[in-house]
Amino acid sequence: MGYSDDLRRMGASMWETEQNHPFVTGIGDGSLPLENFRHYMRQDYIFLIEYCRAISLAVAKAPTVEDMGWFAKLIHETLNTEMALHVGFCADFGISKEELLATEPSPTTVGYTNHMIQTGFSGSAGEIATVILPCAWGYCEIGQMLADRGAPESQPLYGRWIEMYNSPEFEELAAWLRSFVDRIAKDAGEEELARMKRAFMISSQYEYMFWDAAYRLETWPV
């Protein structure tokens, strides 16, 4: 049991609410309207670009060469595997690459990515790890949860999405990120631990908000 487990317990109610959001359950049972999933895929592509920028700052601030390699691996998997699958998924859903690249970030996407980037520039490697942990760990949990319930026969494309986040490779990276947080926390002072907790909790809130924004087809009000 490490600090990441403490963070997970502190955020348990938020994570439970997120995992029971109708957008998430709608992917699992195939009932989510395709329009909402298309909205999510476009916004998530924009999010992942900024997610990788935040991780790149962790590479620079990581305490060891081995840690640098793991953060670099996380960037590689996100940029060259997850985002490539996003482009392929979008094509299957009728979204061209040109349309994807022209996507404007929604208010929630702007808020979430700004939170990550600001933490990346001003925070330690431990803070960066905790700011991205709810995404990496949360998607792993959701992928496993939905896979255990069985892929939706009515919407095989959603099944492919579930399979991606239920993969051993994705689980391995999430597990390493947790172990890094645990290791950093052992030597961190009270102030750094408080900043790590704050980064984790805000990102956990944004994870819920990101699903909810896609469910509401969020756009700018004016």
N, C-alpha and C positions, 0 to 999 in steps of 0.2 A: 504494500500500500504506500503510495507516494503522494506528492503534492497534487499531481494531476487528478488522482482519485478524490482528494479534498475539494478541488475545484468542481469536479463533476457532481459531487454531493451538494455543494452549495448552489449549483445551477440546475439541480434535478427537476424542479417544478417547471422551469423554462423549457428544458429539453423535453419533458413529457408533453407539454403543451404543443411544442413544435412537432413532435413525432405523431401527434394526434390531429394535426391541422388537416382540414379537408383536402388541401392540395396534395399532401403527402399520402394520405389514405386513398385519394383518388388515383394516384399513380399505381398504388398497390392493387386496387380492384378494377382498374381500367375505366373508371367512371369520369375521370377528369377530362373536361372538354379539350380538344386539340388546340383551340385558340389560346387557352391559358398556358398550355405546355410550350407552344411556340413563343409566347411572350417570355416565359421563363428561360428558354434556351437562348434567346437573343441577349437577355440581360445577363445571364450567367457567363456567356462568352466574354462580355465586357468586364465582368467581375474577375474572371480568371486571369485576364491580362494584368490587372492591378494586383491581384493576389501574388502573381509571380514577381512583380516589382518589389513587393514587401519581402518575399522570401529572399530575393537577391541581396537585400540589405542584411539579412541574417547571415548569408554567406560571408559578407565582409566583416561581420561582428562576431562570428562563431569563435569559440575559444581554442579549438583544435583543428588540425587539418582534416581529421576524420569527420568531425562535425560539419566542416565546410563541404565535404564530399556528400554527406547525407542531404544537406539543404540543396546542393546542386542537383542531386538525384531527384528531389521533390520538384524542383523547377523543370527538370527534363521530362519527368513523367507528366506534369501538368501541361507544359507547352507542346510536347511532341506526341503525347498519347491521348490525354483527356481532351485537349482542345481539338485535335484531329478528329476524334470521335464526335465532338460537338458539331464540327463542320459537316461530317457525314450524316449525323442525325438530322441536322437542319435541312439538308438536301432531301432526306426522306420525308420530312414534314413540309416540303415545298418552299423552304427558305433558301434563297441563293446566297452564295458567299458574298456577293456585292451587297445584298440587303443586310446580311449579318454585320459586315464591316461598317455599314452606314448607321447602325443602331445607336440611338442616343440613350445614354444612361438615365434611368428613372431616378426620382428623388431618393429612394431607398438605396439604390446602387451607389449613387454619389456619396451618401452618408456613410455607408459601410466601407467603401473603398478608401474614402478620406480617413476614416478611423484607422484602418490598417496602415496606410502610407505614413500618416503622422506618427504612429507608434513605431514604424520602421525607422524613420529618420531620428526620432528623439529618444527611443528606448534602447534597452540592452537586447542581446540575443535572446535572453529568457523572456523578455516582454514580447518580442516578435513571435517567438514560438507560441506563447499563450494567446496572442491576438489571432493567429491562424488556426489554433487547435480546435475551436468549436466547429469550423468548417471541415477540416480533415477527419476528425473523430466523429463528428455528428453525421456526416455522409456515410461513413463506414457503418455506424450503428443503424442508420435508416436502410442502407442496402441490405444488411444482414437481416433486419427485421422483416422487410418486405419479401426477401427471398425465402425466409422461413414460412411465410404465409402462402407462397406459391405465386408464380408469375401470372399476370392476368391474361387469360386466353383470348379475351375480346380485344386486346390491344397489345400485340406482340412488340411494338416499338417501345412501349413502356417496360416490357420485360427485358429488352436489351439494355435499357438504362439501369435497371435494377442489377443486372448481371455485372455491369461495369463497376458499380460501387460495392458489390459483394465479392470482388475479386481478391485473391490472396495478396497481390501486389499492393493494392490500395490499403488493405489491412496492415501490411508490413510497414508502410510509410507512416500510417497513423500511430502504430505502436511505437515506432522509433521516436516520433515527435513527443509522445507522452514520456518516454524514458528520458529524453533530453530535458524536458521540463522538470521531471523529478530530480535529475542530477543537478541542474542549475539551482533549484530551490534549496538544496541541502546547504549550500554555501551563501545563499542570498540573505541580505539583511532584511529587517522588517519593512523598510521603505520600498525596497525592490519587490518584495513579496506582495505588498499592497498594490503596487503598480501592475504586477502580473495578474493579480486577481481582478483588478479593474478592467484590464484589457480583455480578459477572458469573459467577464460578465457582459460587457458591452457587446462583444462579438456574438455571444449567445443570444442576446436580445435581437441583434441584427439578423441572425440566422432565421429566427421566427419571422421577422419583418420581411425578409426576402421572399419567403414562401407566400406570405400574406399579400405582398405587393403583386406577385404574379397572379394570385387568385383573384385579386381585384382589378387586374389589368391596369396597374397604376401608370399614370402619365402625369406630366406637370399640369397644375391647375390652370395656368394661364399661358 
